[in-house]
Amino acid sequence: MNLRVVSFHTDLRELHLRMPFKYGIATMTDVPHLILRLEVAIDGVIATGWAADNLPPKWFTKNPATSFAEEIAQMREVIAAACEHAVAAAPAASVFAFWEQVFGAQEITAAGRGWPPLLAGFGVSLVERAIIDAWCRARGETFAQAVRGNSLGIRLGAIHGELSGEPRDFLPPEPLREIIARHTVGLSDPLTAADIPPTERADDGQPQALEDCIREYGLTHFKIKLSGHLDHDRARLYQLAELLERHSPGCKFTLDGNENFHAVAPFRELWAQFLADPLIARFLRGLIFVEQPLHRDVALSGESTADLLAWAGRPPIIIDESEGDLGALERALAGGYAGTSHKNCKGVFRGLANAALIVSRGGAARGLHLSGEDLTNLGPVALLQDLAVAATLGITHVERNGHHYFRGLSEFPAAVQREILARHGDLYREHRGYPVVRVEQGKMSTRSVVAAPFGCALWID
């Protein structure tokens, strides 16, 4: 087999949120959505592959000194560099071997330009996704089939040296046909209708306050963002404990630490304060894990991991933004963490190797997690590709908030909206003339997603 990238094209679409989304040090009200098209020659035959993602300022760098415009420009530069490396790369005998070339070239460029690994990897992930899409379309196979049969040529040991065998040895026998939606409760998200400021009220017929979302979607799983300030977080958890007990008794949730702490000790102190409060301690019985409480600059330092290992009875804690390089999960597991997140923006092959590593180390039986997290993921391409990977990896619940913060696919061409409803009617439904994600009894169907080449049965122009 001979594979090479012939050309690439990117398109940028400005999307507007239906309500502000506060994450970390940023509050998002609109965001650029980038669509990548690659022309890939596979044994001389041209196939087209697609990938897409939002360009969210402040997530990849967490740098308060740069403007949103500067960060978006840098993300576009990173993506363009990865695409140029793909066009310049030598023909390869497999998709995985081609990805290795692009990843290696991007690492060199990133070192020269001072790009953090997480940001540099974002550019590579878009190329990776588009090539996988082209490969699956050209061969007429689904992503799950390509992974289980390993037509992609994946070598797990090239990412985690201790691994041997094929990807199928570590995966469920079949991809999931439905996935639980773990609903984000952002730092400024309204819990009740009375909490919505008049200037932020979304008059679009979709639920906005948390209690209305629970009623509308039948939610059972949540992701609760923390500020890192005891009084604020305690008051927020009081409200949530009472509301969720009324509307979703027995629910499960994760806590997002938002990189709020620069050492283990203050987070440990906050946790002790939580456990000393009877109401919050009872609420925490529904906890699945805590995500990234320590800042990415210190999370995997020797001091932090030593303090984590010395903390008997610590909650399960996973990394997210700390996973800048391919070896981060191995260091995290050795340092007291309970796993990591999967997002396609961090890399598909990385996610597959991480899933295999966690299974090889005992998986859920040993309290280890590979979570599914969101980057305000939105269709008609990015969301579906992300769900295809999560379903193949067997991730049973995934943070999903793109459908909540946006007016569905209302800002995409009418032809795309019609096609999504026709080809992915299990995942989307029509609402006021445009497609929105269908969440019923707290779950999303992935049947059409896992039957498509790489999640998406259509293409978007």
C-alpha positions as CSV (number, residue, x, y, z in Angstrom):
1,M,0.0,0.0,0.0
2,N,1.2,3.5,-0.8
3,L,-0.4,6.5,0.9
4,R,0.4,10.2,0.5
5,V,-1.4,13.5,1.0
6,V,-1.9,15.5,-2.2
7,S,-3.4,18.7,-1.0
8,F,-5.4,20.3,1.8
9,H,-8.0,23.1,2.2
10,T,-9.4,24.7,5.3
11,D,-12.6,26.7,5.8
12,L,-13.4,28.8,8.8
13,R,-17.0,29.4,10.0
14,E,-17.9,31.8,12.9
15,L,-20.3,30.2,15.3
16,H,-22.3,31.9,18.0
17,L,-23.3,30.4,21.3
18,R,-26.9,30.5,22.5
19,M,-25.6,31.2,26.0
20,P,-22.1,32.0,27.5
21,F,-19.9,29.1,28.4
22,K,-17.3,29.8,31.1
23,Y,-14.4,27.3,31.2
24,G,-11.2,28.0,33.2
25,I,-10.0,31.5,32.5
26,A,-12.3,32.1,29.5
27,T,-15.9,32.8,28.8
28,M,-17.0,31.9,25.2
29,T,-19.8,33.6,23.4
30,D,-18.7,32.8,19.8
31,V,-16.0,30.6,18.4
32,P,-14.4,29.9,15.0
33,H,-15.2,26.4,13.6
34,L,-12.5,25.0,11.2
35,I,-13.2,22.4,8.6
36,L,-10.3,20.6,7.0
37,R,-10.4,18.7,3.6
38,L,-7.5,16.5,2.6
39,E,-7.0,14.9,-0.8
40,V,-5.3,11.6,-0.1
41,A,-3.7,9.3,-2.8
42,I,-4.1,5.6,-1.8
43,D,-2.4,3.4,-4.3
44,G,-2.8,6.2,-6.8
45,V,-6.5,6.7,-6.3
46,I,-7.6,10.0,-4.8
47,A,-9.9,9.9,-1.7
48,T,-11.2,12.8,0.2
49,G,-11.2,13.0,4.0
50,W,-12.7,15.5,6.4
51,A,-12.1,16.7,9.9
52,A,-13.3,19.7,11.9
53,D,-13.1,21.3,15.3
54,N,-13.9,24.5,17.2
55,L,-10.9,26.7,17.9
56,P,-11.4,27.5,21.6
57,P,-9.1,30.2,23.0
58,K,-7.3,29.5,26.3
59,W,-7.8,25.7,26.4
60,F,-4.6,24.7,24.6
61,T,-2.3,27.2,26.2
62,K,-4.0,28.6,29.4
63,N,-2.1,31.8,28.8
64,P,-3.9,34.9,30.3
65,A,-1.5,37.3,28.6
66,T,-2.6,36.6,25.0
67,S,-5.7,37.9,23.3
68,F,-8.3,35.6,21.8
69,A,-7.4,36.8,18.3
70,E,-3.7,36.0,18.9
71,E,-4.6,32.5,20.1
72,I,-6.9,31.8,17.2
73,A,-4.2,32.9,14.8
74,Q,-1.7,30.6,16.5
75,M,-4.1,27.6,16.3
76,R,-4.6,28.3,12.6
77,E,-0.8,28.4,12.2
78,V,-0.4,25.1,14.0
79,I,-3.0,23.5,11.8
80,A,-1.5,24.8,8.7
81,A,2.0,23.6,9.7
82,A,0.6,20.1,10.3
83,C,-1.1,20.1,6.9
84,E,2.1,21.3,5.2
85,H,4.0,18.5,6.9
86,A,1.4,16.0,5.6
87,V,1.9,17.2,2.0
88,A,5.7,17.1,2.3
89,A,5.8,13.7,4.0
90,A,7.1,10.7,2.0
91,P,4.6,8.1,0.9
92,A,3.9,5.6,3.7
93,A,2.8,1.9,3.8
94,S,0.0,2.6,6.4
95,V,-2.1,5.3,7.9
96,F,-0.3,4.9,11.2
97,A,3.2,5.1,9.6
98,F,2.1,8.3,7.8
99,W,0.8,9.8,11.1
100,E,4.2,9.0,12.7
101,Q,5.9,11.2,10.0
102,V,3.6,14.1,10.5
103,F,3.7,13.9,14.3
104,G,7.5,13.8,14.3
105,A,7.8,16.8,11.9
106,Q,5.4,18.8,13.9
107,E,7.3,18.1,17.1
108,I,10.4,19.6,15.5
109,T,8.5,22.7,14.3
110,A,6.9,23.1,17.7
111,A,10.2,23.1,19.4
112,G,11.5,25.8,17.1
113,R,8.5,28.0,17.4
114,G,7.8,27.5,21.1
115,W,4.4,25.8,20.7
116,P,3.3,23.7,23.7
117,P,2.8,20.0,22.9
118,L,-0.9,20.0,23.5
119,L,-1.4,22.8,20.9
120,A,1.0,21.3,18.4
121,G,-0.8,17.9,18.7
122,F,-4.1,19.6,17.9
123,G,-2.9,20.4,14.4
124,V,-1.7,16.8,13.9
125,S,-5.0,15.4,15.2
126,L,-7.0,17.2,12.5
127,V,-4.7,15.7,9.8
128,E,-4.9,12.3,11.5
129,R,-8.7,12.4,11.6
130,A,-9.0,13.5,7.9
131,I,-6.6,10.7,6.7
132,I,-8.5,8.1,8.7
133,D,-11.8,9.4,7.2
134,A,-10.3,9.2,3.7
135,W,-9.0,5.7,4.3
136,C,-12.3,4.4,5.7
137,R,-14.3,5.9,2.8
138,A,-11.9,4.5,0.2
139,R,-12.0,1.0,1.6
140,G,-15.7,1.0,2.4
141,E,-15.1,0.0,6.1
142,T,-16.2,1.6,9.3
143,F,-13.7,3.0,11.9
144,A,-14.4,0.1,14.2
145,Q,-13.7,-2.4,11.5
146,A,-10.5,-0.5,10.5
147,V,-9.3,-0.6,14.1
148,R,-10.3,-4.2,14.9
149,G,-8.9,-5.5,11.6
150,N,-6.0,-3.1,12.0
151,S,-6.0,-2.1,8.3
152,L,-4.7,1.3,9.7
153,G,-1.4,-0.5,10.6
154,I,-1.4,0.7,14.3
155,R,1.6,-0.3,16.4
156,L,0.6,0.2,20.0
157,G,4.2,-0.3,21.2
158,A,5.3,2.7,19.2
159,I,3.3,4.9,21.6
160,H,3.5,2.8,24.9
161,G,6.6,0.6,24.7
162,E,5.2,-2.0,27.1
163,L,2.3,-2.8,24.8
164,S,2.3,-5.7,22.3
165,G,-0.5,-7.3,20.3
166,E,-3.2,-5.8,18.1
167,P,-5.7,-3.1,19.1
168,R,-8.6,-5.6,19.1
169,D,-6.9,-7.4,22.0
170,F,-7.8,-4.5,24.2
171,L,-11.2,-3.4,22.9
172,P,-14.8,-4.5,23.3
173,P,-15.9,-7.0,20.6
174,E,-18.4,-4.5,19.1
175,P,-18.7,-0.7,19.2
176,L,-21.3,0.8,21.5
177,R,-24.7,1.5,20.0
178,E,-25.5,4.2,22.6
179,I,-23.5,6.4,24.9
180,I,-24.6,8.2,28.0
181,A,-24.5,12.0,27.8
182,R,-22.6,13.5,30.7
183,H,-23.9,17.0,30.9
184,T,-21.6,19.9,31.7
185,V,-22.5,22.3,34.5
186,G,-20.3,25.3,33.7
187,L,-19.1,27.8,36.3
188,S,-21.7,30.3,35.3
189,D,-24.5,28.0,34.0
190,P,-27.9,28.7,35.5
191,L,-29.3,25.9,37.7
192,T,-32.9,27.1,37.6
193,A,-34.9,29.4,35.2
194,A,-34.8,32.1,37.9
195,D,-30.9,32.1,37.6
196,I,-30.9,33.2,34.0
197,P,-30.2,37.0,33.6
198,P,-32.7,38.6,31.2
199,T,-29.9,39.5,28.8
200,E,-28.7,35.9,28.6
201,R,-32.1,34.2,28.1
202,A,-32.1,32.0,25.0
203,D,-35.6,32.3,23.4
204,D,-35.1,29.3,21.1
205,G,-37.3,26.6,22.7
206,Q,-34.3,24.5,23.9
207,P,-33.7,24.0,27.7
208,Q,-31.2,26.4,29.2
209,A,-31.3,26.0,33.0
210,L,-30.0,22.7,34.4
211,E,-33.3,21.6,35.9
212,D,-35.0,22.1,32.5
213,C,-32.2,20.1,30.8
214,I,-32.7,17.2,33.2
215,R,-36.4,17.1,32.5
216,E,-36.0,17.5,28.7
217,Y,-33.2,15.0,28.2
218,G,-33.6,12.6,31.2
219,L,-30.0,13.3,32.3
220,T,-28.3,10.9,34.7
221,H,-24.6,11.9,34.4
222,F,-23.0,15.3,34.9
223,K,-19.7,17.1,34.8
224,I,-19.5,19.8,37.5
225,K,-16.9,22.5,37.1
226,L,-15.1,23.9,40.2
227,S,-13.7,27.3,40.8
228,G,-11.1,26.3,43.4
229,H,-12.5,28.7,46.0
230,L,-14.0,26.8,49.0
231,D,-16.9,29.1,49.8
232,H,-18.0,29.4,46.2
233,D,-17.7,25.7,45.5
234,R,-19.3,24.7,48.7
235,A,-22.3,26.9,47.9
236,R,-22.5,25.6,44.4
237,L,-22.4,21.9,45.5
238,Y,-25.1,22.6,48.1
239,Q,-27.4,23.9,45.3
240,L,-26.5,21.0,43.0
241,A,-26.9,18.4,45.7
242,E,-30.4,19.6,46.4
243,L,-31.4,20.0,42.8
244,L,-30.0,16.7,41.6
245,E,-31.5,14.8,44.5
246,R,-34.9,16.2,43.4
247,H,-34.6,15.8,39.6
248,S,-32.0,13.0,39.1
249,P,-31.7,10.9,42.2
250,G,-28.9,8.4,42.2
251,C,-27.1,10.4,39.5
252,K,-23.3,10.0,38.8
253,F,-21.0,12.9,38.1
254,T,-17.4,14.0,37.6
255,L,-15.7,17.1,39.0
256,D,-13.6,19.3,36.8
257,G,-10.8,20.9,38.8
258,N,-10.0,23.3,35.9
259,E,-6.3,23.4,36.8
260,N,-7.1,25.6,39.7
261,F,-4.3,24.4,42.0
262,H,-0.5,24.7,41.8
263,A,0.2,22.1,44.4
264,V,-1.5,19.1,45.9
265,A,-1.7,20.5,49.5
266,P,-4.4,23.2,48.8
267,F,-6.5,20.8,46.8
268,R,-6.1,18.2,49.5
269,E,-7.3,20.8,52.0
270,L,-10.3,21.7,49.9
271,W,-11.2,18.0,49.6
272,A,-10.9,17.6,53.4
273,Q,-13.3,20.5,53.8
274,F,-15.7,18.8,51.4
275,L,-15.6,15.5,53.3
276,A,-16.1,17.3,56.7
277,D,-19.4,18.7,55.4
278,P,-22.1,16.1,55.8
279,L,-24.2,17.3,52.9
280,I,-21.3,17.5,50.5
281,A,-19.8,14.2,51.7
282,R,-23.1,12.4,51.0
283,F,-23.3,14.1,47.6
284,L,-19.8,12.9,46.7
285,R,-20.9,9.3,46.9
286,G,-21.9,9.8,43.3
287,L,-18.5,10.9,42.2
288,I,-16.8,9.0,39.4
289,F,-13.5,10.9,39.3
290,V,-11.9,14.4,39.6
291,E,-10.5,15.8,36.4
292,Q,-7.2,17.8,36.3
293,P,-7.3,19.8,39.6
294,L,-3.6,20.7,39.3
295,H,-2.3,23.1,36.7
296,R,-0.7,21.5,33.7
297,D,2.7,23.0,34.6
298,V,2.9,21.1,37.9
299,A,0.6,18.2,37.6
300,L,3.2,15.6,36.6
301,S,6.1,17.1,38.5
302,G,8.1,15.0,41.0
303,E,6.8,17.0,43.9
304,S,3.2,16.7,42.9
305,T,3.2,13.0,42.1
306,A,5.1,12.3,45.4
307,D,2.4,14.2,47.3
308,L,-0.4,12.4,45.5
309,L,1.2,9.0,46.2
310,A,1.5,10.0,49.9
311,W,-2.2,10.9,50.1
312,A,-4.0,7.8,51.3
313,G,-7.7,7.8,50.5
314,R,-7.4,10.4,47.7
315,P,-10.3,10.5,45.2
316,P,-9.7,9.0,41.8
317,I,-8.0,11.8,39.8
318,I,-7.3,11.9,36.1
319,I,-5.3,14.2,33.9
320,D,-6.6,16.1,30.9
321,E,-4.6,19.2,29.9
322,S,-1.4,17.6,31.3
323,E,-1.3,15.1,28.5
324,G,0.9,17.1,26.2
325,D,3.2,14.3,25.1
326,L,2.7,10.6,24.3
327,G,4.3,9.3,27.5
328,A,2.2,11.5,29.8
329,L,-0.3,8.7,30.8
330,E,2.5,6.3,31.8
331,R,4.0,9.0,34.1
332,A,0.5,9.9,35.4
333,L,-0.3,6.3,36.4
334,A,3.1,5.9,38.0
335,G,2.4,9.1,39.9
336,G,-0.9,8.3,41.6
337,Y,-3.3,9.3,38.9
338,A,-6.2,7.1,37.9
339,G,-6.2,7.7,34.1
340,T,-6.7,10.3,31.5
341,S,-9.3,11.8,29.1
342,H,-9.9,11.0,25.5
343,K,-10.7,13.8,23.1
344,N,-10.1,13.5,19.3
345,C,-8.3,16.9,19.5
346,K,-5.6,15.1,21.5
347,G,-5.2,12.4,18.9
348,V,-7.1,9.2,17.8
349,F,-4.1,6.9,17.8
350,R,-3.0,8.3,21.2
351,G,-6.5,7.5,22.5
352,L,-6.4,4.0,21.2
353,A,-3.0,3.3,22.8
354,N,-4.1,4.9,26.1
355,A,-7.2,2.7,26.1
356,A,-4.9,-0.4,25.6
357,L,-2.5,0.7,28.3
358,I,-5.4,1.2,30.8
359,V,-6.8,-2.2,30.0
360,S,-3.4,-3.8,30.3
361,R,-3.0,-2.3,33.7
362,G,-6.3,-3.7,35.0
363,G,-8.8,-1.1,33.8
364,A,-11.9,-0.4,35.8
365,A,-11.2,-3.4,38.1
366,R,-8.3,-1.4,39.4
367,G,-10.1,1.9,39.5
368,L,-8.6,3.2,36.3
369,H,-10.5,5.5,33.9
370,L,-10.3,6.6,30.2
371,S,-12.9,9.3,30.2
372,G,-14.6,10.9,27.2
373,E,-14.5,14.7,27.4
374,D,-15.7,17.5,25.2
375,L,-14.3,20.5,23.5
376,T,-17.7,22.0,22.9
377,N,-17.8,19.4,20.2
378,L,-20.2,20.1,17.4
379,G,-21.4,18.3,14.3
380,P,-21.7,17.7,11.5
381,V,-18.2,16.2,11.5
382,A,-16.3,16.6,14.7
383,L,-19.0,15.3,17.1
384,L,-19.7,12.3,15.0
385,Q,-16.0,11.3,14.6
386,D,-15.5,11.7,18.4
387,L,-18.5,9.5,19.1
388,A,-17.2,6.9,16.7
389,V,-13.9,6.7,18.6
390,A,-15.6,6.6,22.0
391,A,-18.0,3.9,20.9
392,T,-15.1,1.8,19.5
393,L,-13.1,2.3,22.8
394,G,-16.2,1.3,24.8
395,I,-16.4,4.6,26.7
396,T,-19.9,4.4,28.2
397,H,-20.4,8.0,29.1
398,V,-19.0,11.1,27.4
399,E,-19.1,14.7,28.4
400,R,-21.4,16.4,25.8
401,N,-22.0,20.1,25.8
402,G,-21.8,21.2,22.2
403,H,-25.5,20.5,21.7
404,H,-26.3,22.6,24.8
405,Y,-24.3,25.8,24.2
406,F,-25.1,26.0,20.4
407,R,-28.4,26.3,18.5
408,G,-27.8,22.9,17.0
409,L,-26.5,23.0,13.4
410,S,-28.6,26.1,12.6
411,E,-25.5,28.0,11.3
412,F,-24.5,25.4,8.8
413,P,-25.8,25.2,5.2
414,A,-29.4,24.0,4.7
415,A,-28.2,21.1,2.5
416,V,-25.9,19.9,5.3
417,Q,-28.8,20.2,7.8
418,R,-31.1,18.1,5.6
419,E,-28.4,15.4,5.1
420,I,-27.6,15.1,8.8
421,L,-31.3,14.5,9.5
422,A,-31.6,12.0,6.7
423,R,-28.4,10.1,7.5
424,H,-28.1,10.5,11.2
425,G,-31.7,10.7,12.3
426,D,-31.0,8.6,15.4
427,L,-28.5,11.1,16.7
428,Y,-30.2,14.3,15.5
429,R,-33.8,15.5,15.5
430,E,-35.4,18.6,13.9
431,H,-36.1,21.5,16.2
432,R,-37.6,24.7,14.8
433,G,-36.3,23.8,11.4
434,Y,-32.7,22.9,12.3
435,P,-31.0,19.7,13.7
436,V,-30.2,19.4,17.4
437,V,-28.7,16.4,19.1
438,R,-31.2,13.9,20.3
439,V,-30.7,13.0,23.9
440,E,-33.3,10.6,25.3
441,Q,-33.3,9.0,28.8
442,G,-29.9,10.6,29.2
443,K,-28.4,8.7,26.2
444,M,-27.4,9.3,22.6
445,S,-27.7,6.8,19.8
446,T,-24.5,5.9,18.0
447,R,-26.0,3.4,15.6
448,S,-25.6,5.5,12.5
449,V,-22.3,6.8,13.7
450,V,-20.7,3.4,14.0
451,A,-22.2,2.3,10.6
452,A,-20.6,5.3,8.8
453,P,-17.0,5.2,7.5
454,F,-15.6,7.4,10.3
455,G,-18.6,8.5,12.2
456,C,-20.0,10.9,9.5
457,A,-22.0,9.5,6.6
458,L,-22.0,12.7,4.7
459,W,-19.5,15.3,3.8
460,I,-19.6,19.1,4.5
461,D,-18.5,21.8,2.1
